[in-house]
């Protein structure tokens, strides 16, 4: 993941060293910050080999056709290196920041992906769905079916669906090339997501290939991981306690399914009352430690094995070492481990 809290241009400049150390994928988030698209264009111009992804573009805030055009444009300027990460976000952001109704996330997600793939194949676009109709019926009566003018670099850009809830996870397993969960706990993942994944995969088109499971985790090889744990604890408290409305918080619901119902309720109560430090203190240590990868080399190897055994195929790490040189070193070590080295 590209964090630009300390300066986006500096973070992108450091990517050259990460590429040399073996980085395969750089992900630019969106949330309710700067848009991911303009930043991804900048990253595409400053990199040569690394794959790029949006993580996660909100599907409600763009028309399906614009999403397809944008993905095709980013794939073009990057020379075929873009992966479209999309997700529904949540009502707090979609309605509160964008002023768009948060409705029918499953149905809209399916139709958006269907429309994107039609556009990338340069089909004359006709879509008569429940949520999207192209061309628009009624109106001036002057709309007509069109196809994208340019020829996309690829007629199938990989789609990564950000999903946490069971139905959305099943949908990702059915129709997307990749699935990105949140706060992935390898030892508890099958209990939480095993059935939805099984249900979705049973309907999956074999032409999509195997499902790429992309997991985000703070990462550092260190004998003193406390600073990584503390930063991750604060992030968990934010998401569990305040990222979403009290009645609709996907992270809170996930942590409850992990078996921390009482803690999730307490974290939310404290966080929403402004007692953020107390909320962070309630986050269980085992949740903090097992949803990140930080510790001595032998411990990191054990955690990587646990993630792999749980089905993870791609790690989206957030390097947390104190210096750029140490972050590059850690990434090179990780790449060596993943590739079967020592």
C-alpha positions as CSV (number, residue, x, y, z in Angstrom):
1,X,0.0,0.0,0.0
2,X,1.2,3.5,-0.7
3,X,1.0,5.7,2.3
4,X,1.5,9.4,1.6
5,X,1.1,10.9,5.1
6,X,4.7,12.0,4.9
7,X,4.5,13.3,1.3
8,X,3.0,11.5,-1.7
9,X,5.8,12.4,-4.1
10,X,8.4,11.1,-1.7
11,X,6.5,7.8,-1.2
12,X,6.3,7.4,-5.0
13,X,10.0,8.2,-5.4
14,X,10.8,5.4,-2.9
15,X,8.9,2.9,-5.1
16,X,11.9,2.6,-7.5
17,X,13.8,1.0,-4.6
18,X,10.9,-1.2,-3.7
19,X,10.6,-2.3,-7.4
20,X,14.3,-3.2,-7.4
21,X,13.8,-5.2,-4.1
22,X,11.0,-7.2,-5.7
23,X,7.8,-5.4,-5.1
24,X,5.0,-6.8,-7.4
25,X,2.0,-4.6,-6.6
26,X,1.4,-1.1,-5.5
27,X,-2.1,-0.2,-4.2
28,X,-3.4,3.4,-3.9
29,X,-6.4,3.8,-1.5
30,X,-9.3,6.2,-1.9
31,X,-11.7,6.3,1.0
32,X,-12.7,10.0,1.4
33,X,-9.3,11.4,0.7
34,X,-7.8,12.3,-2.6
35,X,-9.2,10.3,-5.5
36,X,-7.2,7.2,-6.4
37,X,-7.2,7.8,-10.1
38,X,-5.1,10.9,-10.4
39,X,-2.6,9.5,-7.9
40,X,-2.4,6.2,-9.9
41,X,-1.6,8.1,-13.0
42,X,1.3,9.7,-11.3
43,X,2.5,6.3,-10.0
44,X,2.2,4.8,-13.4
45,X,4.5,7.5,-14.9
46,X,7.1,6.9,-12.2
47,X,7.2,3.1,-12.3
48,X,8.0,0.5,-15.0
49,X,7.3,-3.0,-13.8
50,X,5.2,-3.1,-10.7
51,X,1.5,-3.9,-11.0
52,X,-0.9,-1.1,-9.9
53,X,-4.3,-1.3,-8.2
54,X,-7.0,1.0,-6.8
55,X,-7.8,0.0,-3.2
56,X,-10.7,0.6,-3.2
57,X,-12.6,2.8,-5.8
58,X,-16.2,3.3,-4.7
59,X,-18.6,2.0,-7.3
60,X,-21.5,4.4,-6.3
61,X,-19.6,7.6,-7.1
62,X,-18.9,6.9,-10.8
63,X,-21.2,5.6,-13.5
64,X,-20.4,2.1,-14.5
65,X,-19.2,3.2,-17.9
66,X,-17.0,5.9,-16.4
67,X,-15.5,3.3,-14.1
68,X,-14.7,1.1,-17.2
69,X,-13.3,4.1,-19.1
70,X,-11.1,5.1,-16.1
71,X,-9.8,1.6,-15.7
72,X,-9.0,1.3,-19.4
73,X,-7.2,4.7,-19.3
74,X,-5.1,3.7,-16.3
75,X,-4.3,0.3,-18.0
76,X,-3.2,2.3,-21.1
77,X,-0.9,4.8,-19.3
78,X,0.6,2.0,-17.3
79,X,1.2,-0.4,-20.2
80,X,-1.3,-3.0,-19.0
81,X,-0.4,-3.0,-15.3
82,X,-3.7,-1.8,-13.8
83,X,-6.0,-3.8,-11.6
84,X,-9.5,-2.4,-10.8
85,X,-10.1,-2.6,-7.1
86,X,-13.7,-1.6,-6.4
87,X,-16.1,-1.8,-3.5
88,X,-19.4,-0.4,-2.1
89,X,-17.8,1.5,0.8
90,X,-20.5,2.2,3.3
91,X,-23.5,4.6,3.9
92,X,-21.5,6.9,6.1
93,X,-19.2,7.8,3.2
94,X,-21.5,7.3,0.2
95,X,-24.4,9.2,1.7
96,X,-22.6,11.5,4.1
97,X,-19.7,12.6,1.8
98,X,-21.0,12.0,-1.7
99,X,-24.7,12.6,-1.2
100,X,-25.7,9.4,-3.1
101,X,-28.1,6.8,-1.8
102,X,-26.5,3.7,-0.5
103,X,-28.8,1.0,-1.8
104,X,-28.5,-2.5,-3.3
105,X,-24.8,-2.9,-3.0
106,X,-24.8,-6.5,-4.2
107,X,-26.9,-5.9,-7.3
108,X,-25.1,-2.8,-8.2
109,X,-21.7,-4.4,-7.8
110,X,-22.7,-7.2,-10.2
111,X,-24.0,-4.9,-12.8
112,X,-21.0,-2.5,-12.6
113,X,-18.6,-5.4,-13.3
114,X,-20.8,-6.7,-16.1
115,X,-20.8,-3.3,-17.8
116,X,-17.1,-2.8,-17.3
117,X,-16.3,-6.1,-19.1
118,X,-18.6,-5.2,-22.0
119,X,-16.8,-1.8,-22.4
120,X,-13.4,-3.4,-22.3
121,X,-14.4,-6.0,-25.0
122,X,-15.5,-3.0,-27.1
123,X,-19.0,-4.2,-27.3
124,X,-21.8,-1.8,-28.4
125,X,-23.0,-1.1,-24.9
126,X,-26.5,-2.2,-24.2
127,X,-27.4,-3.1,-20.6
128,X,-30.9,-3.6,-19.3
129,X,-30.3,-4.3,-15.6
130,X,-32.4,-3.7,-12.6
131,X,-30.2,-0.8,-11.4
132,X,-28.5,0.5,-14.6
133,X,-30.0,0.9,-18.0
134,X,-27.8,1.9,-20.9
135,X,-28.8,3.6,-23.1
136,X,-31.0,5.5,-20.7
137,X,-34.7,4.8,-21.5
138,X,-36.8,8.0,-21.8
139,X,-34.9,11.2,-21.3
140,X,-34.5,13.1,-24.5
141,X,-34.9,10.0,-26.6
142,X,-31.6,10.8,-28.4
143,X,-29.4,8.3,-26.6
144,X,-28.0,5.5,-28.7
145,X,-25.8,2.5,-28.0
146,X,-22.1,3.3,-28.3
147,X,-18.8,1.5,-27.8
148,X,-15.6,2.9,-26.4
149,X,-13.6,4.7,-29.1
150,X,-10.1,3.5,-28.1
151,X,-9.1,-0.1,-28.1
152,X,-8.2,-1.0,-24.5
153,X,-4.8,-2.5,-23.9
154,X,-6.6,-5.6,-22.5
155,X,-10.2,-6.8,-23.0
156,X,-10.2,-8.1,-19.4
157,X,-8.8,-6.0,-16.7
158,X,-8.5,-7.9,-13.4
159,X,-11.2,-6.8,-11.0
160,X,-10.5,-7.0,-7.2
161,X,-13.6,-6.7,-5.1
162,X,-13.3,-5.3,-1.6
163,X,-15.7,-7.3,0.5
164,X,-16.3,-8.2,4.2
165,X,-19.9,-9.2,4.6
166,X,-20.8,-12.9,3.8
167,X,-23.0,-12.1,0.7
168,X,-20.5,-9.7,-0.7
169,X,-17.7,-12.2,-0.2
170,X,-19.7,-14.8,-2.0
171,X,-20.2,-12.4,-4.8
172,X,-16.5,-11.7,-5.0
173,X,-15.7,-15.4,-5.2
174,X,-18.2,-15.8,-8.0
175,X,-17.5,-12.9,-10.3
176,X,-14.2,-11.2,-9.5
177,X,-10.6,-12.0,-10.3
178,X,-9.6,-11.0,-6.8
179,X,-11.0,-10.6,-3.3
180,X,-9.7,-8.1,-0.7
181,X,-11.0,-8.7,2.8
182,X,-10.3,-6.5,5.8
183,X,-8.2,-7.3,8.9
184,X,-7.6,-10.9,7.8
185,X,-7.0,-13.2,10.8
186,X,-5.6,-16.5,9.3
187,X,-6.6,-18.8,12.1
188,X,-10.2,-17.5,12.2
189,X,-10.7,-16.7,8.5
190,X,-12.3,-20.0,7.5
191,X,-14.8,-19.8,10.3
192,X,-15.8,-16.3,9.2
193,X,-15.6,-16.6,5.4
194,X,-15.3,-20.3,4.5
195,X,-19.0,-20.9,3.7
196,X,-19.4,-17.6,1.6
197,X,-16.3,-18.4,-0.3
198,X,-17.5,-22.0,-1.0
199,X,-20.9,-20.7,-2.1
200,X,-19.4,-18.2,-4.5
201,X,-16.7,-20.5,-5.9
202,X,-19.4,-23.1,-6.7
203,X,-20.9,-20.6,-9.2
204,X,-17.6,-19.3,-10.6
205,X,-16.9,-19.2,-14.3
206,X,-13.7,-21.3,-14.8
207,X,-12.6,-18.7,-17.4
208,X,-11.9,-16.3,-14.5
209,X,-9.2,-18.6,-13.2
210,X,-8.5,-19.1,-9.5
211,X,-9.6,-16.5,-7.0
212,X,-6.7,-14.2,-5.9
213,X,-7.0,-13.5,-2.2
214,X,-5.3,-10.2,-1.4
215,X,-4.7,-9.4,2.2
216,X,-3.4,-6.1,3.7
217,X,-1.2,-6.2,6.8
218,X,1.3,-3.9,8.5
219,X,4.8,-5.5,8.1
220,X,8.2,-5.3,9.7
221,X,11.1,-7.7,10.5
222,X,12.2,-6.5,13.9
223,X,13.1,-7.7,17.4
224,X,10.9,-4.8,18.8
225,X,7.6,-4.9,17.0
226,X,5.8,-2.8,19.7
227,X,5.7,0.3,17.5
228,X,4.0,-1.7,14.7
229,X,1.5,-3.2,17.1
230,X,0.7,0.2,18.6
231,X,0.1,1.8,15.2
232,X,-2.1,-1.2,14.1
233,X,-4.0,-1.1,17.4
234,X,-4.9,2.6,16.7
235,X,-6.1,1.7,13.2
236,X,-8.2,-1.2,14.5
237,X,-9.8,1.1,17.1
238,X,-10.6,3.6,14.4
239,X,-12.2,1.1,12.1
240,X,-14.0,-0.9,14.8
241,X,-15.1,2.1,16.7
242,X,-15.6,4.9,14.2
243,X,-15.4,3.9,10.6
244,X,-19.1,3.7,9.8
245,X,-22.3,4.5,11.6
246,X,-23.1,2.8,15.0
247,X,-25.8,0.8,13.3
248,X,-23.8,-0.1,10.2
249,X,-20.1,-0.7,10.8
250,X,-18.7,-3.5,8.7
251,X,-15.4,-3.7,10.6
252,X,-17.2,-3.9,13.9
253,X,-19.4,-6.7,12.6
254,X,-16.3,-8.6,11.3
255,X,-14.6,-8.4,14.7
256,X,-17.8,-9.7,16.3
257,X,-17.7,-12.7,13.9
258,X,-14.1,-13.2,15.0
259,X,-15.4,-13.8,18.5
260,X,-14.9,-10.4,20.1
261,X,-18.5,-9.2,20.5
262,X,-18.1,-7.7,23.9
263,X,-14.8,-5.9,22.9
264,X,-16.3,-4.6,19.7
265,X,-19.3,-3.1,21.5
266,X,-17.0,-1.5,24.1
267,X,-14.6,-0.1,21.5
268,X,-17.4,1.5,19.6
269,X,-19.0,3.0,22.7
270,X,-15.6,4.5,23.9
271,X,-14.6,5.7,20.4
272,X,-17.9,7.4,19.6
273,X,-17.8,9.1,23.0
274,X,-14.4,10.6,22.1
275,X,-12.4,8.4,24.4
276,X,-10.2,7.1,21.6
277,X,-7.2,6.1,23.7
278,X,-9.4,4.0,26.0
279,X,-11.0,2.4,22.9
280,X,-7.6,1.4,21.6
281,X,-6.7,-0.1,24.9
282,X,-9.7,-2.5,24.6
283,X,-8.6,-3.9,21.3
284,X,-7.5,-7.5,22.0
285,X,-3.8,-8.1,21.8
286,X,-4.3,-11.3,19.8
287,X,-6.3,-9.5,17.2
288,X,-3.6,-6.9,16.9
289,X,-0.8,-9.4,16.6
290,X,-2.5,-11.9,14.3
291,X,-3.8,-9.4,11.7
292,X,-0.3,-8.0,11.1
293,X,3.1,-9.5,10.3
294,X,5.7,-8.0,12.6
295,X,8.4,-9.6,14.7
296,X,11.8,-11.4,14.3
297,X,12.5,-13.2,11.1
298,X,11.5,-16.6,12.4
299,X,8.2,-15.3,13.7
300,X,7.5,-13.6,10.3
301,X,8.2,-16.8,8.5
302,X,5.7,-18.6,10.8
303,X,3.0,-15.9,10.2
304,X,3.6,-16.0,6.4
305,X,3.1,-19.8,6.5
306,X,-0.2,-19.2,8.5
307,X,-1.5,-16.7,5.9
308,X,-0.6,-19.1,3.0
309,X,-2.2,-22.1,4.7
310,X,-5.4,-19.9,5.1
311,X,-5.5,-19.4,1.3
312,X,-3.9,-16.0,1.0
313,X,-2.3,-15.6,-2.5
314,X,-1.2,-12.0,-2.5
315,X,0.1,-9.9,0.5
316,X,-0.5,-6.2,0.4
317,X,2.0,-5.1,3.0
318,X,2.4,-1.7,4.6
319,X,6.1,-1.5,5.4
320,X,6.5,-0.1,8.9
321,X,10.2,-0.1,9.6
322,X,11.5,3.2,10.9
323,X,13.7,4.1,7.9
324,X,13.4,3.8,4.1
325,X,16.6,1.6,4.0
326,X,15.1,-0.7,6.6
327,X,11.8,-0.9,4.7
328,X,13.6,-1.8,1.5
329,X,15.6,-4.4,3.4
330,X,12.5,-5.9,4.9
331,X,10.7,-6.1,1.6
332,X,13.7,-7.8,-0.1
333,X,13.7,-10.4,2.8
334,X,10.0,-10.9,2.4
335,X,10.4,-11.4,-1.3
336,X,13.1,-14.0,-0.7
337,X,11.0,-15.9,1.8
338,X,7.9,-15.9,-0.5
339,X,10.0,-17.0,-3.5
340,X,11.4,-20.0,-1.4
341,X,14.6,-18.5,-0.3
342,X,16.0,-18.4,3.2
